[in-house]
């Protein structure tokens, strides 16, 4: 444990650690709540658990979600759909994304993971008070 703290402190001094994610209220001041629902499409013999993330103004937010397959190098990037949703002041957006990472068993061939996630993003906005 002690070695981990020292290593982290050294990385922080060198500026190598990733800065914390911004708060929702900083990225999207008019948003009261964002709800991200992830439904991973099953494969023969394995069905990943669905996920729901609810973010309120004080929450630190990131819209990059790792692939649910152990050891896969990929992720699902939802920054763009979230930005479009909020910029257009829409209530929800839904679509499907594929993972472009590589699973451990396929590292030698480089075959993409191709796991699929169906996402639904819902936004609630602050009421304008006149």
C-alpha positions in Angstrom: 0.0 0.0 0.0 2.8 2.4 1.0 4.5 1.9 -2.4 1.3 2.6 -4.2 0.9 6.0 -2.4 4.5 6.9 -3.1 4.2 6.0 -6.8 0.9 8.0 -7.1 2.5 11.0 -5.3 5.5 10.9 -7.7 3.2 10.8 -10.7 1.2 13.7 -9.4 4.3 15.8 -8.9 5.4 15.0 -12.4 1.9 15.9 -13.8 1.4 12.4 -15.2 -1.9 11.7 -13.4 -5.1 12.4 -15.2 -6.9 15.4 -13.8 -10.3 14.7 -12.1 -13.4 14.8 -14.3 -15.3 18.0 -14.2 -18.6 18.4 -12.4 -21.8 18.2 -14.4 -22.8 21.7 -13.5 -19.5 22.9 -14.9 -19.9 21.1 -18.3 -23.6 21.7 -18.6 -24.9 24.4 -16.3 -28.6 24.1 -17.2 -28.8 20.3 -16.6 -30.3 19.1 -13.4 -29.9 15.4 -14.1 -28.4 13.0 -16.7 -29.4 9.4 -16.7 -27.3 7.0 -18.7 -28.7 3.5 -19.3 -26.4 0.9 -20.8 -27.8 -2.4 -22.0 -25.1 -4.8 -23.2 -26.2 -7.2 -25.9 -25.7 -10.8 -24.9 -23.4 -13.3 -26.6 -23.7 -17.1 -26.5 -23.0 -18.2 -23.0 -22.6 -14.7 -21.4 -24.8 -11.8 -20.7 -23.2 -8.7 -19.1 -25.2 -6.8 -16.4 -27.0 -3.7 -17.5 -25.9 -0.4 -16.0 -27.6 2.8 -15.0 -25.7 6.0 -14.0 -27.6 9.0 -12.6 -25.6 12.2 -12.4 -26.7 15.4 -10.7 -25.0 18.8 -10.8 -22.3 18.2 -8.2 -21.3 14.8 -9.7 -18.0 14.4 -11.4 -18.8 13.1 -14.8 -17.1 11.1 -17.5 -19.0 9.6 -20.4 -16.5 6.8 -21.3 -17.6 3.4 -20.1 -15.3 0.3 -20.2 -16.2 -2.7 -22.2 -17.7 -5.3 -19.8 -15.5 -8.2 -21.1 -12.6 -8.8 -18.7 -9.3 -7.7 -20.2 -10.8 -6.0 -23.2 -8.8 -2.9 -24.1 -11.9 -1.0 -25.4 -14.6 1.3 -24.2 -17.8 3.0 -25.2 -17.4 6.8 -25.7 -20.7 8.7 -25.1 -19.3 12.3 -25.0 -20.6 13.2 -28.4 -24.2 11.9 -27.9 -24.4 13.7 -24.5 -23.2 17.0 -26.0 -25.6 16.8 -28.9 -28.5 16.0 -26.5 -27.7 18.9 -24.2 -26.9 21.4 -27.0 -30.2 20.6 -28.7 -32.0 20.7 -25.3 -33.6 17.4 -26.1 -35.0 15.0 -23.5 -33.4 11.8 -24.6 -31.3 10.0 -27.2 -30.8 6.3 -27.9 -28.5 4.3 -30.1 -26.1 1.4 -30.3 -22.3 1.4 -30.2 -19.8 -1.3 -30.8 -16.5 -1.9 -28.9 -13.4 -1.4 -30.9 -11.0 -2.9 -28.3 -9.4 -6.3 -28.4 -10.0 -9.1 -25.9 -7.1 -11.0 -24.4 -7.8 -14.2 -26.4 -7.6 -12.1 -29.7 -4.5 -10.0 -28.9 -2.4 -12.1 -31.3 -4.7 -11.6 -34.3 -6.0 -8.1 -33.3 -9.6 -9.1 -33.9 -11.9 -6.4 -32.5 -14.1 -7.2 -29.6 -17.3 -6.0 -31.3 -19.3 -6.2 -28.0 -22.5 -4.1 -28.5 -24.2 -1.7 -26.1 -27.6 -0.1 -26.5 -27.6 3.2 -24.7 -30.3 5.6 -23.6 -29.4 9.0 -22.3 -32.0 11.2 -20.6 -31.6 14.8 -19.5 -33.6 16.9 -17.1 -33.1 20.6 -17.3 -33.4 23.4 -14.7 -36.7 25.2 -14.9 -36.4 28.7 -16.1 -37.7 31.0 -13.4 -39.2 34.3 -14.6 
